[in-house]
Amino acid sequence: MLEGEIRKQKEIEGFLDRIERMGNKIPHPFILFIWLIVIVWIASFICASMGVSVINPVDNKVVTVKSLLSAEGIIYMLKNMIKNFTGFAPLGVVLTMTLGIGLAEHVGFLSALMRETILGASPKVVTFIVMLIGVCGSIASDVAIVIIPAIAATIFTTIGRHPLAGIALGYASTSAGFSANLMIVATDALLSGISTEAIQIVNKNISVTPVDNWYFMFVSTFVLAIVGTLICEKIIEPRLGTYKGNKIIESEKVTPEEKKALKKAGIGALIYVGIILTIILPKNSFLRNPETGSLIPSPFLSSIIPILLILFIIVSYIYGKEIGKIKKGSDIPKYMATSISDMSSYIVLVFVMSQFIAYFNWTNLGYVIAVNGVNKLKSAQFVGIPLFIMFILLTSLINILIGSASAKWALLAPIFIPTFYMLGYNPALTQMLYRIGDSTSNVISPISPYFPIILGLANKYDKKAGVGTILSIMLPYSLIMLGTWILLAILWFILGLPLGPSVPIR
């Protein structure tokens, strides 16, 4: 039996090693998009030379592929390079959110908030609380993936439960549930911007906003928290058994000073939210739709990112001032500058991503692929739920090898958003399906930058824990959360529920 387990462990580790080697052969996303740009150059030249075209199903006009290697194409690339970069929809939104979230992170507000919420939870509901806070942890970007598994391990050890179960729970909540949240976060801004660029390949009048998946992701947060709790308590913990190792208590408890600062920041947040509600509740509010008096759509929703930025600045300033992290006014821009500097690699990547999407759009390659793809899918009657499941599974597989959510979406969106749109589906639906596949396979990807961190954390409690150990406790989360999320998406589709404020499925 022991030899069989060792052989099985080696087979698992060998399989993961092969995946890791495959992943390591994939170039850096910057280089990948350079290659894709070259492919667009060549493909546009060949297709234009062959006179490849399609009939626009809306106005019956002929849409022909244009070559980037023609005089017209070269002039376009040179003339629009800067415009493509600075006009890239997600860039300004993401950097704006980064200013607020980064400030909250650097003054310690987000860390203290997560520690206070989780460490103060009752042992009876600690599993659900860890899962819920972990799923919502994406508001702190990747910080939660590092903090919450460590805190969960400490809590589980303290109350006599297996620390590896806590680590798995924390990792699953923050990574497999990364796309879900109760609030609008930076991921919403990032992906919706790319989606807007993609849908404008076929319709210049449509845009995707950061709130377009909000209803679905809000409900998903609670569904995943419940499912994750059941996986932990019914599958993972019984398999791990009783922990007999040494107790390692490392999580820093929230100090009285931090609690006081959190309380004051919370009061500041409530006052700010109260002011916003006072402004938007009257029917004649200037933040409502001037024609209908509705909040959907309205200047309020279109201004949600600046409103959230101000909220983060308020709570960060109050907390930082109280805790001593902000001693003078110049500390605020200093922390913000640090946050933006952390985004430098993203800004560099945006430069090539924006060129690729713009070139793909200008050449009409995306339109031609979409029309031909739609025709083939219709002829094969491969639409609706089977198509949704296929797209989610495809995204999950790609995610194991390419970790960057923005890079993957910049690659997939220009093809799938126009295709799904021509089949009658809202681009927000395509984005939602992508987010399901993109999140759930994070925890079983050995090329994830956080996989070694989780492995190292597990080794503190179990020296024998290896890659196979992590896979064995994360695979149930990945598969069951994926299946549950797919079922939720199918139910949402069947019921025809809106994905966000005034965002229908079709």
N, C-alpha and C positions, 0 to 999 in steps of 0.2 A: 504493500500500500504506500509506504514511504517512498519507494523507488518510483512508483507510478506518479506520485505527486511531484517529485523532483523533475521527472521527465516532462510532465505537463507544464510545470513552471518554466522549464527551459524552452519548450515549444512556444509558449506565450511570449517570453522575452525575445526569442528569435524572430517571431512575427513582428513584434514592436520594433526590433532593431532594423528590420527591413523597411518598415514604414519610415523610421527615423532617417535611414540612409536616403530613401527616395525624397523625403522632405528636404534634406540638406542639399540635394542636387538642384532643387528649384532655386533660381537666382533671387537676389534681393528684389522686392517689389519694384524698386526704381528701375533696375535693369530689365525686369519682366515687362514693364510698360514701354521701355525703349524698344524691346523686341516686338511688342504688339504694334507699336507705331510703324515700325519697318514693315511688318506684315500688312498693315492697312495701306501703306504706300504701294506695295507690290500688288496686293489684291485689287486696289482701286485702279491701278494702271491696266492690269489684265482684263478686268471686267469692263472698264471703259473702252478698251481696244476692241472687245468682243461685242460692244453695244448692249450689254446686259441692262435690262429694264423691267419694270413691273407696272401694272395699272393700279393707280390709286383707287381703292374701293369706294372712297367717299365721293370724289368728283370725276372719276374715270379718266383723269389725266395721266400721261405717261411719266413715270419717274425713272430717270436714267442715272447710272453710276457715273460720278465725275472722278477724274484722276488727279491725285495730289502731285503726281510727277509731271503734270502739264504746266505750261506757263501760268495759267490761271490758278492752279493748285499751289505752286511755289509762292506766288504773290500772296495768296490767302494765308499760307503758313507764316510767312515773314511779317505780314501786316497785322495779323491777329494773335501772335504769340503772347504778347503781354496782356491783351484783352482777355484771351482764353484763361490766363492764370488769375488775374485780379477779379475777373467776372465769374469765377467758379463758385456756384451757389453755396456749397457747404462751408467755404473757407471763412467768411466773415462771421457766420453763425457759430461755428465751432470755436473760433478764437474768442468770440464774445462770451460764450459759456465758460470757456477755460479761465477767463479773468476772474469770474465769480467763484467757480468751483475750486480753482487753484488757490485763491485767497483763503477760502474756508479750510482747505487741506493744510496749507502751510502754517496757519495760526493754530492748528490742532483741533478745530471745531468738529470736523467730520469724525476723526478718530475717537474723540471723547464721546461724541453722540452715540457711535456704534458700541463702544465699550459700556457706556451707561445703560443702554437698552438691553444688551445681551447679558451682561454680568448681573444685572438686577432682576433677571427673569426668574420666575418660580420654577423649581425642578420639574414640576408636572407639565409645564408647557414650554420648557426650554428648547426642545427639538423644533417645535413649530416657530418659536420666536427667532431662533438662529436661522432657520430656513427663510422666514419672512424678511428679516433684516438683511440677510445675505442677498436675496433676490433684489431688494431695493438698494443694495450696496453699489449698484452701477452708477448711482448719482455721484459717488466718489471716484468714478472711473475705475482703474485697475487697483487702486489702493485697497479696496475691500477684499480682493482676492488674496492679498498677503495677510491682512489683519484678521479677518473673521475665522479662517480655519485654525489659526493659532489660538484665538480666544475660545473657540468651540472645543478644542482639544483640552484646554485647561479646565473648562467648566465640566466636561464629561468626566475627566479624571477626578475632580473634586467631589462629584456626587456619585462616584462609584461605577461609572459607565466607561466603556472602552474608548480611549482617546482617538484611536484610528477611525472609529465611527464618527466622532466629532469632526475630525479633519475632513473625512469624506463628505459629511453633511455641509460643512463650511465651503468646501471647494465646489460642490455641486450647486449650492445656492448662488454663489457669486459668479460662477463660470457657466454652468449649463443653463442657468436662469438669467443670464446677463442682459438679455433684450427686454425682459419684463420689468415693469416698475409702476409705482403708484403716481410718480411725478414725470414731468417732461424732463429728459436729461440730455446730455451731450450727444449720445448715440442717436436719439431722435433727430437732432439737428443735422448730424453728419450724414445719415442715410437718406433723409428726406431731400437734402440738397442734391445728392447724386441722382436720386429718383427724378427730381425735377429736370435735371440736365438730360436724362434718358428719355422721359416722356415727350420732351420737346423735339425729339427726332421726328415724331409723327404728328404732334399737336402743340403748337407754340402757345396756345391759350390755357394750357393746364399746368398746374404746379402742385407739388406735394409739400405739405407743411409739417413742422415738428409734432403737431397734435393729431395727425391723420391716423395713427395706430393706437391712440391713447385708450379708447374704450376697451379694445381687445387686450392690450397689454396690462391694463388695470385689473381686469378680471383674471388674466393669466397669472398675475402675481399671487393671488390667493389660491388658485388651483394648483400651481406648482408648489406652493408652501405646504399645502395639505398632502399632495402626492409625495413630496420629498420627505415629509414626516413619516408617512407610512412605509416608505422604502427603508428608511433608517431603522425604524423600530421593529418592522416585521421581517426584513430580509438581511440587512447588513449586520446589525447587532447580534441576532441569533447565530449568524455564521461566525462572527469573530469570537463569541463566547466571553468569558470573564477575563478581564485584564489583570495580569499578575505581575506586571513590571513595576518599576519605580514611578512614583508620582512626581511629575515635574510641573511645578506651578510657576509659570513665567509671565502670565498676562498681567500687565500693570493695571491696578484698580483705579477707578476714577477718584481723584483727590477731592477733598472738600472745596478747594479753590475752583477746580474744574466744574464741580456740580453747581456752585454758585454762579459761575460764568455761563454755564448752559442754561440755567434758569433765567438769567437776565437776557440772554440771547433769544430764548423762547418767548419772553414777554415782548421783546422788540419785534419778533416775527409776527406775533399775534396782532400787535398794533398796526404793523404794515399791512397785513392781510385785511384787517378791519377797515383801513383807509381805502384799500382797493375795492372791497365789497361795497362800501358807502358810495363810491364813485360809480360802480357798474350796475348797482341794483335799480336805481331810478330808470324808468322807461325812456326818458329823454337824455340819458347819459351820453356824453360825447364819445365814450368808448364803445357804444352800441352801434349797430348798423343804422346809418342815418335814414334809410328808406323804410326798413321794417321794424326797427327798434329791438331787433333780436341780437343775441350774443353770438349766433352762429349763422353766417360769418359776421365778423365785426372787427373794428380796430383793436379791440381787446385781445382777440385770439391772434391777430397778425402781429401784435406787440408782445407776445408771451415771453420771448427770449429776453428783451430788455427788462421786463417786469421781474423775471426770475433773477437776472443779474443784480438788480437793485436789492432783492431779497437776500441773496448771498452776501452782498457787500455789507448790508445792515447787520446780519447775525455774526458775520466774521469780525466786523469792527468791534461790536459789543463784546464778543467773546475774547478777541485778541487783546482788547484794552483791559479787560478785567483780569486776564491771566498773565498779562505782562508781555505778550508777544508783540503788541503794537504800543510802542512808547511815544512815537511821534507820527505826524501825518505822512512823512516820507516812507514809513515802513510799509504802507499799503501798496504804493506803486512798486516797491522793491519786491514784495511777494508776488505781485501780479506779473512783473517782468520775469521772475524765476519760472512762473507757470508757463508763460509764453515761450521761454527758452527751452522748456521741456517738450514743447510742440515743434521744435525746429525740424526734426526728422519728418514729421507729418507735412509741414509746409513744403519741404523739398519734394516729397512724394506727390503732393498736390500739383506741383508744376507739371510733371509728366502725365499724371492722371488727367488733368484738365485738357492737355493737348490731345491725348488719345481720344477722349470723348468728343471733343470738338471736331477732330478729323473724321471720326467715325460718322458723326452727324453730317458734316459738310459733303462727304463723298456719296451719301445716300446708301451706303452699304448696310447700315442698320435697318433702314426702311425696306430694302430689297430682301434682306434675310427675314425680317418680320413677316412680310407679305407671303413669301414662299413657305415660311414655317407655319403660318396660319392655315394656308391652303392644304398643306400636308396633314396637319393635325385634324382639320375638319374632315378631310377625305378618309382618314383613319378613325374618325369619330373619337379621337383621344382628347377630350376636353373635360372641363369640370373637375370633379374630385380626383379621378385618376391622374390628371395632369398636375393638380396641386401636390399630390403625394410624390409624384416623380420629381418635381422641382425641389421639394423639401429634402428628399433623399439625396439628390444630386448635390445640393448645397452642403449637406452634412459630410458627404465624402470628400468634396473639395476642401472643406474646412479642416480636415485632418492633415492636409498637406500645405495649405496656405492659411496662416493664422490671421492676417490682417483683415478685419471686417470691411474696412473701407476699400482696400485693394480688391477684394473678392467682388464687392458690390459694384465697383467701378468697371470690373470686367464683365459681370453678368447682366447688370441693369440695362445697358444699351441694346442687348439682345432680347431679354425676356420681358422687360416692361412694354416695349412696343408690340411684341407678339401677343402678350396677354391682353393688352389694350384693344388690339384689333379683334380679339375674341370676345370683347365686351366687358372686360374686367377692369376695375379701377386700379391705377398704378399703385395705390396704397395697399391693395390686396397683395399684389406681387411682392412688394416690400415686406409685408407682414409674413408671408410664407418664407421669404429669404431669412428673416430674423429667427424663425423657428429652427430651421436647419443650421444656421450659423452658430446658434448658442449651444444646442444640446450635445454636439460632438466635441466641444472644447475640452471636456474633462477626460477624453480618451485619446487625445492627440499628444504623442510623445514629443512633438516638436514645439509644443506650447512653451513659452518662456517661463511659465509658472509651474510646469510639471516637475522640474528639478527642485523647485522650492518646496512643493508639496511632498516630494520624496524625501528631501532632507528633514522636513518637519516630522514625517512619519518615523524616520530613523532614530529620532530622539526618544521615541517611546518603544520602538521595536527595531533592534539592530539588524534583524533578518529581513526587514521589509525591503522589497525590491520593486522594480518596474511592474512585474507581474502582480505583486500585492496591490499596488495602487490601481492597476487595471481591473482587478477582480472586484474591488469595492466601488469602483466608479462606473463600471459597465452597466450595472442595474439602473443607476441614476440616469445615465445617458439614454438607454433604450426605453425605459418606462416613461421618462419625462418627454422624450421625443414622441412616443406613441400617444401619450395623454394630450400633448399639445396639438398633434395632428387631429385627434378626435375632437378637441375643442374647436379647432379651425373648421372642421367639417360641420359640426353643429352650428357654428356661427354662420356658415355659408347657407346651410339648409334653412335656418330661421330668417336669413336675410337681415341680420342685425348690422347697424352701422359700425364701421371700424373706428371712427372718431367723430368729433362734432361735425354733423352734416357731411359725412363721408360714407356713401353707400358702397356696397361691394361691387355693383355694376354701374 
